[in-house]
Amino acid sequence: MPPIHRKLRLFGMLLIAALGVAACSNEPAAPQSISQSHIDANVPAEADFAVFLKRDLEAYFSTTYGTPVTVNYQLLRSAPTQSGLSFPAFYAWVKVLNAGKELDQGAVEVDALSREYFEVTYYASERDIFQDPDDLDQHFPRQVADLIRRTYAPCAPPAFC
């Protein structure tokens, strides 16, 4: 058999073996499908999303301040952030009000759980951000942290204004 035919035959056998191993592999599902399954299992339906998020933010800040509050929020990303097996996370800028008077404002991370509620996992008040703007990088994705510094706390620290 000429050398070229031996090489082609060897290549063909290796290709068949590789395809067989790939077909029989017990590898987990692709990360994209795992991420999407966590999102589907935990993010509330679109019709419930805003109602649940406002409810849970108001419950969290009412407990924090020891008085009933109203919370206005603006999402910093429209889609959830999904990392590994964690719950889908959303990021928002919030304003906390009591009887129309602003008590605080800042950046919040919330996890979506069981399609029924949100849990605040981190809150950085505007004051916290002014004191240590780089701390945002420990709790928020880089693009979100940069957006917060640029849009909501552009003078952090105030000495730079």
Backbone as CSV, one residue per row, in Angstrom:
resi,resn,N_x,N_y,N_z,CA_x,CA_y,CA_z,C_x,C_y,C_z
1,MET,0.862,-1.171,0.000,0.000,0.000,0.000,0.910,1.237,0.000
2,PRO,0.636,2.205,-0.908,1.477,3.403,-0.962,1.379,4.182,0.357
3,PRO,2.408,4.961,0.736,2.423,5.708,2.004,1.244,6.669,2.162
4,ILE,0.821,7.278,1.096,-0.304,8.222,1.189,-1.574,7.501,1.603
5,HIS,-1.785,6.308,1.095,-2.979,5.538,1.440,-2.938,5.103,2.903
6,ARG,-1.743,4.743,3.393,-1.612,4.377,4.810,-1.970,5.567,5.697
7,LYS,-1.498,6.750,5.297,-1.797,7.962,6.083,-3.292,8.264,6.067
8,LEU,-3.915,8.127,4.890,-5.352,8.376,4.790,-6.136,7.349,5.601
9,ARG,-5.702,6.095,5.529,-6.384,5.042,6.282,-6.253,5.305,7.789
10,LEU,-5.045,5.676,8.244,-4.822,5.991,9.656,-5.662,7.194,10.074
11,PHE,-5.687,8.212,9.218,-6.497,9.400,9.513,-7.976,9.034,9.644
12,GLY,-8.473,8.203,8.741,-9.869,7.772,8.774,-10.201,7.004,10.044
13,MET,-9.284,6.105,10.464,-9.531,5.336,11.687,-9.518,6.253,12.910
14,LEU,-8.602,7.190,12.925,-8.553,8.140,14.051,-9.811,9.008,14.102
15,LEU,-10.271,9.427,12.944,-11.487,10.240,12.869,-12.693,9.465,13.371
16,ILE,-12.818,8.227,12.959,-13.938,7.391,13.415,-13.857,7.172,14.919
17,ALA,-12.656,6.940,15.437,-12.482,6.738,16.879,-12.854,8.006,17.649
18,ALA,-12.413,9.142,17.155,-12.715,10.406,17.838,-14.220,10.682,17.841
19,LEU,-14.875,10.421,16.727,-16.325,10.626,16.663,-17.052,9.660,17.593
20,GLY,-16.568,8.449,17.686,-17.176,7.468,18.592,-17.038,7.885,20.040
21,VAL,-15.866,8.367,20.419,-15.659,8.831,21.798,-16.561,10.025,22.092
22,ALA,-16.646,10.954,21.163,-17.488,12.134,21.371,-18.958,11.743,21.510
23,ALA,-19.396,10.784,20.715,-20.798,10.368,20.766,-21.136,9.653,22.063
24,CYS,-20.182,8.949,22.630,-20.420,8.191,23.855,-20.059,8.966,25.113
25,SER,-19.646,10.173,24.955,-19.189,10.981,26.087,-20.321,11.256,27.068
26,ASN,-20.004,11.252,28.341,-20.967,11.590,29.388,-20.774,13.022,29.875
27,GLU,-20.304,13.886,29.007,-20.074,15.280,29.374,-21.407,15.930,29.749
28,PRO,-21.376,16.872,30.702,-22.608,17.582,31.057,-23.091,18.440,29.894
29,ALA,-24.318,18.884,30.013,-24.912,19.735,28.985,-24.063,20.988,28.811
30,ALA,-24.169,21.592,27.656,-23.411,22.802,27.360,-23.725,23.894,28.381
31,PRO,-22.721,24.703,28.750,-22.948,25.759,29.746,-24.117,26.670,29.399
32,GLN,-24.302,26.954,28.129,-25.401,27.827,27.725,-26.746,27.248,28.169
33,SER,-26.943,25.948,27.990,-28.229,25.350,28.348,-28.393,25.262,29.861
34,ILE,-27.289,25.043,30.596,-27.373,25.031,32.058,-27.740,26.422,32.560
35,SER,-27.080,27.438,32.027,-27.383,28.817,32.419,-28.841,29.152,32.135
36,GLN,-29.281,28.794,30.948,-30.661,29.106,30.574,-31.650,28.367,31.464
37,SER,-31.323,27.145,31.861,-32.238,26.404,32.722,-32.343,27.061,34.101
38,HIS,-31.242,27.622,34.607,-31.291,28.343,35.887,-32.126,29.615,35.755
39,ILE,-31.986,30.281,34.648,-32.772,31.495,34.404,-34.253,31.134,34.322
40,ASP,-34.572,30.137,33.520,-35.970,29.729,33.347,-36.605,29.269,34.658
41,ALA,-35.823,28.617,35.505,-36.348,28.075,36.758,-36.483,29.114,37.862
42,ASN,-35.837,30.283,37.697,-35.798,31.231,38.810,-36.308,32.639,38.520
43,VAL,-36.217,33.107,37.314,-36.654,34.475,36.999,-38.177,34.486,36.843
44,PRO,-38.853,35.409,37.560,-40.315,35.482,37.435,-40.761,35.776,36.003
45,ALA,-41.981,35.407,35.716,-42.571,35.724,34.413,-42.554,37.229,34.214
46,GLU,-42.492,37.634,32.972,-42.424,39.067,32.648,-43.554,39.856,33.305
47,ALA,-44.750,39.292,33.351,-45.904,39.980,33.941,-45.737,40.195,35.444
48,ASP,-44.956,39.348,36.109,-44.767,39.434,37.560,-43.469,40.128,37.971
49,PHE,-42.543,40.242,37.056,-41.197,40.680,37.383,-41.163,41.993,38.169
50,ALA,-41.719,43.049,37.611,-41.647,44.377,38.247,-42.370,44.394,39.591
51,VAL,-43.507,43.729,39.669,-44.279,43.692,40.919,-43.490,42.975,42.011
52,PHE,-42.915,41.824,41.683,-42.144,41.058,42.666,-40.882,41.798,43.087
53,LEU,-40.195,42.408,42.124,-38.955,43.107,42.458,-39.239,44.300,43.367
54,LYS,-40.228,45.082,43.045,-40.576,46.235,43.897,-40.993,45.761,45.286
55,ARG,-41.836,44.748,45.351,-42.275,44.194,46.634,-41.083,43.778,47.503
56,ASP,-40.143,43.057,46.900,-39.032,42.517,47.672,-37.988,43.576,48.024
57,LEU,-37.795,44.552,47.159,-36.916,45.672,47.509,-37.516,46.481,48.658
58,GLU,-38.811,46.726,48.607,-39.458,47.486,49.682,-39.430,46.717,50.995
59,ALA,-39.591,45.408,50.945,-39.512,44.608,52.174,-38.100,44.677,52.758
60,TYR,-37.101,44.543,51.919,-35.708,44.578,52.381,-35.373,45.933,53.021
61,PHE,-35.700,47.014,52.337,-35.335,48.331,52.856,-36.233,48.764,54.009
62,SER,-37.461,48.297,54.059,-38.316,48.573,55.224,-37.719,47.926,56.464
63,THR,-37.232,46.702,56.327,-36.568,46.025,57.441,-35.273,46.743,57.803
64,THR,-34.510,47.124,56.811,-33.228,47.801,57.042,-33.419,49.120,57.787
65,TYR,-34.423,49.908,57.388,-34.638,51.226,57.996,-35.634,51.209,59.149
66,GLY,-36.294,50.096,59.353,-37.232,49.991,60.463,-38.484,50.825,60.293
67,THR,-38.803,51.153,59.058,-39.996,51.947,58.759,-40.460,51.597,57.349
68,PRO,-41.755,51.715,57.080,-42.224,51.432,55.715,-41.587,52.405,54.711
69,VAL,-41.157,51.860,53.594,-40.533,52.689,52.560,-41.131,52.363,51.201
70,THR,-40.899,53.266,50.284,-41.190,53.053,48.875,-39.852,53.015,48.167
71,VAL,-39.707,52.125,47.222,-38.452,52.023,46.477,-38.734,52.218,44.997
72,ASN,-37.980,53.117,44.405,-37.965,53.266,42.954,-36.651,52.668,42.472
73,TYR,-36.692,51.993,41.365,-35.473,51.361,40.869,-35.360,51.499,39.369
74,GLN,-34.119,51.391,38.902,-33.835,51.333,37.476,-32.843,50.198,37.276
75,LEU,-33.224,49.211,36.474,-32.321,48.100,36.202,-31.090,48.607,35.452
76,LEU,-29.934,48.074,35.822,-28.690,48.460,35.172,-28.347,47.536,34.009
77,ARG,-29.021,46.416,33.934,-28.975,45.472,32.811,-30.382,44.922,32.651
78,SER,-30.797,44.746,31.422,-32.162,44.245,31.209,-32.246,42.727,31.367
79,ALA,-31.131,42.046,31.199,-31.123,40.582,31.306,-30.369,40.155,32.561
80,PRO,-30.671,38.981,33.062,-29.954,38.512,34.253,-28.519,38.132,33.939
81,THR,-27.707,38.165,34.974,-26.343,37.659,34.888,-26.352,36.281,35.537
82,GLN,-25.883,35.298,34.811,-25.876,33.929,35.304,-24.443,33.439,35.362
83,SER,-23.986,33.083,36.552,-22.626,32.562,36.728,-22.690,31.177,37.353
84,GLY,-22.252,30.195,36.606,-22.210,28.836,37.134,-23.556,28.362,37.633
85,LEU,-23.554,27.852,38.864,-24.779,27.307,39.442,-25.493,28.291,40.355
86,SER,-25.030,29.538,40.387,-25.672,30.536,41.240,-27.048,30.910,40.685
87,PHE,-27.806,31.629,41.488,-29.101,32.109,41.021,-28.889,33.274,40.061
88,PRO,-29.805,33.476,39.122,-29.675,34.605,38.206,-29.694,35.928,38.988
89,ALA,-28.771,36.814,38.660,-28.637,38.080,39.370,-29.056,39.243,38.483
90,PHE,-29.677,40.219,39.130,-30.026,41.481,38.481,-29.387,42.606,39.277
91,TYR,-29.113,43.705,38.597,-28.469,44.860,39.223,-29.335,46.082,38.963
92,ALA,-29.481,46.910,39.999,-30.340,48.094,39.861,-29.789,49.241,40.689
93,TRP,-30.149,50.433,40.281,-29.933,51.626,41.088,-31.267,51.884,41.782
94,VAL,-31.239,52.034,43.099,-32.478,52.215,43.851,-32.485,53.543,44.581
95,LYS,-33.680,54.099,44.724,-33.918,55.258,45.585,-34.927,54.817,46.633
96,VAL,-34.564,55.004,47.892,-35.397,54.576,49.010,-36.059,55.824,49.598
97,LEU,-37.399,55.800,49.648,-38.166,56.960,50.099,-39.063,56.594,51.270
98,ASN,-39.251,57.562,52.164,-40.217,57.423,53.246,-41.059,58.687,53.248
99,ALA,-42.357,58.532,53.041,-43.278,59.667,52.962,-42.784,60.705,51.961
100,GLY,-42.262,60.230,50.828,-41.812,61.120,49.773,-40.421,61.707,49.972
101,LYS,-39.828,61.485,51.137,-38.496,62.018,51.428,-37.454,60.933,51.170
102,GLU,-36.408,61.287,50.425,-35.364,60.312,50.115,-34.545,59.980,51.353
103,LEU,-34.479,58.676,51.649,-33.657,58.202,52.758,-32.266,57.803,52.287
104,ASP,-32.207,57.238,51.108,-30.941,56.729,50.609,-31.101,56.399,49.132
105,GLN,-29.969,56.191,48.485,-29.954,55.649,47.132,-28.637,54.921,46.943
106,GLY,-28.641,53.974,46.018,-27.427,53.214,45.791,-27.653,52.071,44.818
107,ALA,-26.635,51.231,44.729,-26.640,50.101,43.799,-26.939,48.818,44.562
108,VAL,-27.758,47.981,43.948,-28.172,46.737,44.600,-28.008,45.570,43.634
109,GLU,-27.643,44.425,44.212,-27.658,43.168,43.480,-28.751,42.312,44.098
110,VAL,-29.597,41.741,43.263,-30.650,40.851,43.742,-30.594,39.558,42.945
111,ASP,-30.846,38.461,43.635,-30.952,37.161,42.976,-32.419,36.816,42.803
112,ALA,-32.752,36.251,41.656,-34.106,35.759,41.397,-34.180,34.317,41.894
113,LEU,-35.239,34.004,42.640,-35.376,32.676,43.236,-36.768,32.103,42.963
114,SER,-36.799,30.903,42.442,-38.013,30.094,42.294,-39.146,30.781,41.541
115,ARG,-38.830,31.762,40.721,-39.834,32.499,39.938,-40.839,33.238,40.827
116,GLU,-40.559,33.328,42.136,-41.530,33.892,43.078,-41.032,35.104,43.845
117,TYR,-39.712,35.247,43.977,-39.220,36.378,44.760,-37.763,36.692,44.430
118,PHE,-37.323,37.845,44.940,-35.946,38.299,44.790,-35.339,38.448,46.173
119,GLU,-34.053,38.206,46.247,-33.331,38.368,47.499,-32.173,39.334,47.272
120,VAL,-32.095,40.375,48.105,-30.985,41.318,48.009,-29.732,40.616,48.532
121,THR,-28.706,40.586,47.707,-27.463,39.946,48.115,-26.363,40.959,48.391
122,TYR,-26.538,42.187,47.910,-25.547,43.226,48.187,-26.169,44.588,47.924
123,TYR,-25.833,45.520,48.786,-26.271,46.903,48.602,-25.113,47.830,48.911
124,ALA,-24.846,48.758,48.015,-23.834,49.791,48.222,-24.542,51.132,48.144
125,SER,-24.595,51.826,49.272,-25.234,53.139,49.270,-24.361,54.115,48.487
126,GLU,-24.959,55.222,48.120,-24.218,56.263,47.419,-23.006,56.689,48.252
127,ARG,-23.192,56.786,49.556,-22.087,57.156,50.452,-20.970,56.113,50.392
128,ASP,-21.354,54.824,50.422,-20.352,53.759,50.315,-19.555,53.886,49.017
129,ILE,-20.259,54.178,47.935,-19.613,54.292,46.627,-18.660,55.481,46.610
130,PHE,-19.076,56.598,47.192,-18.195,57.768,47.247,-16.943,57.475,48.066
131,GLN,-17.097,56.716,49.145,-15.954,56.424,50.011,-14.989,55.432,49.378
132,ASP,-15.508,54.459,48.631,-14.645,53.445,48.034,-15.246,52.965,46.715
133,PRO,-15.103,53.757,45.651,-15.717,53.379,44.370,-15.161,52.077,43.792
134,ASP,-13.937,51.721,44.145,-13.355,50.491,43.611,-13.973,49.236,44.228
135,ASP,-14.626,49.381,45.373,-15.275,48.229,46.004,-16.383,47.650,45.119
136,LEU,-16.932,48.467,44.240,-17.974,47.979,43.329,-17.471,46.793,42.503
137,ASP,-16.185,46.809,42.177,-15.631,45.737,41.349,-15.651,44.386,42.048
138,GLN,-15.763,44.370,43.365,-15.820,43.117,44.111,-17.212,42.489,44.090
139,HIS,-18.236,43.294,43.750,-19.623,42.830,43.885,-20.449,42.895,42.608
140,PHE,-19.969,43.639,41.626,-20.722,43.817,40.392,-19.835,43.464,39.202
141,PRO,-20.443,42.980,38.101,-19.652,42.784,36.885,-19.008,44.116,36.480
142,ARG,-17.869,44.032,35.863,-17.082,45.225,35.519,-17.912,46.274,34.770
143,GLN,-18.680,45.860,33.770,-19.481,46.817,32.993,-20.519,47.511,33.872
144,VAL,-21.107,46.787,34.801,-22.106,47.374,35.700,-21.426,48.339,36.669
145,ALA,-20.290,47.934,37.229,-19.550,48.807,38.149,-19.137,50.098,37.446
146,ASP,-18.666,49.981,36.221,-18.274,51.175,35.457,-19.484,52.073,35.188
147,LEU,-20.623,51.468,34.858,-21.847,52.243,34.626,-22.263,52.997,35.887
148,ILE,-22.187,52.341,37.029,-22.546,52.987,38.299,-21.631,54.178,38.555
149,ARG,-20.331,53.970,38.420,-19.379,55.068,38.663,-19.592,56.213,37.689
150,ARG,-19.832,55.887,36.428,-19.958,56.902,35.379,-21.288,57.660,35.463
151,THR,-22.372,56.948,35.738,-23.707,57.540,35.642,-24.254,58.011,36.978
152,TYR,-24.089,57.205,38.012,-24.743,57.497,39.276,-23.823,58.084,40.312
153,ALA,-22.549,57.855,40.181,-21.603,58.382,41.164,-20.374,58.938,40.444
154,PRO,-20.587,59.873,39.526,-19.456,60.351,38.722,-18.416,61.113,39.519
155,CYS,-18.749,61.575,40.703,-17.808,62.335,41.515,-17.217,61.501,42.648
156,ALA,-17.182,60.199,42.471,-16.640,59.354,43.528,-15.168,59.078,43.219
157,PRO,-14.278,59.409,44.139,-14.494,60.172,45.354,-14.710,61.651,45.034
158,PRO,-15.400,62.378,45.935,-15.770,63.768,45.678,-14.577,64.671,45.368
159,ALA,-13.395,64.322,45.817,-12.222,65.165,45.571,-11.942,65.311,44.084
160,PHE,-12.453,64.393,43.252,-12.194,64.454,41.820,-13.161,65.371,41.070
161,CYS,-14.145,65.925,41.732,-15.130,66.786,41.058,-14.609,68.207,40.929
